[in-house]
Amino acid sequence: MPRKLRLVKGASHRGALVYGMRIFDEAHVAAVEDAKVTLEGGVTGRVTMHYIEGTRDQIRRQLMQSIDAFFELLDEQ
C-alpha cells in the first residue's frame, strides 16, 4: 500500500530554476547579456547568462561542474 506524503515542519524551501540553453557556432557570438525576469507584483530581476565554448563533451563537462558549484554555493547560504 503506498504511503501518503505529509508535510514536515522545517521542510526544504521550494524554488523555481530559470534556465535557458542553446548552442551557437562560437564564431558568431558577439555578446552575451543578462536576461530579465519579471516577478510577482511587477518586480524585475536579472539572471546572469554564462558562456562556455568548446566541443560538445567539453561544454557538457564544464556545465556539470558549474551546476555542482552553483548548488554548493546555495547550500552555504
C-alpha positions in Angstrom: 0.0 0.0 0.0 1.5 3.4 -1.0 2.3 5.8 1.8 0.8 9.2 1.9 3.1 12.2 1.8 2.9 14.6 4.7 4.3 18.0 5.3 7.1 18.2 7.8 7.9 21.3 9.8 11.2 22.7 8.5 10.8 21.1 5.1 13.1 22.3 2.3 12.4 25.6 0.6 10.9 25.2 -2.8 12.1 27.3 -5.7 11.9 27.7 -9.5 15.1 27.4 -11.6 15.1 29.7 -14.6 17.4 28.4 -17.2 18.0 28.6 -20.9 20.4 26.8 -23.2 21.3 27.0 -26.9 24.5 26.1 -28.7 25.7 28.6 -31.3 28.7 28.4 -33.6 31.3 30.2 -31.4 32.5 32.4 -34.3 29.0 34.0 -34.4 28.6 35.0 -30.7 29.3 38.8 -30.4 27.9 39.4 -26.9 26.1 37.7 -24.0 23.8 39.8 -21.8 21.8 39.2 -18.6 18.2 38.0 -19.0 15.3 39.9 -17.4 12.8 38.1 -15.2 9.5 39.7 -14.1 8.4 38.6 -10.6 5.1 38.7 -8.9 3.8 42.3 -8.5 5.8 43.5 -11.4 9.2 43.5 -9.7 12.1 42.6 -12.1 15.2 40.6 -11.5 18.2 39.7 -13.6 19.6 36.2 -14.5 23.2 36.1 -15.4 23.9 34.2 -18.6 27.1 32.2 -18.9 29.2 31.5 -21.9 31.0 28.2 -22.4 32.8 27.3 -25.6 34.5 24.0 -26.7 33.5 20.6 -28.0 30.2 19.1 -27.0 32.0 17.0 -24.4 34.0 19.9 -23.1 30.8 22.0 -22.8 28.9 19.2 -21.0 31.8 18.7 -18.5 32.0 22.4 -17.7 28.3 22.8 -17.5 28.0 19.9 -15.0 30.9 21.4 -12.9 29.1 24.8 -12.9 25.8 23.2 -11.8 27.6 21.4 -8.9 29.3 24.7 -7.9 26.0 26.6 -8.0 24.4 24.1 -5.6 27.4 24.1 -3.3 27.2 27.9 -3.0 23.5 27.7 -2.5 24.0 25.2 0.4 26.4 27.6 2.1 23.7 30.3 2.4 
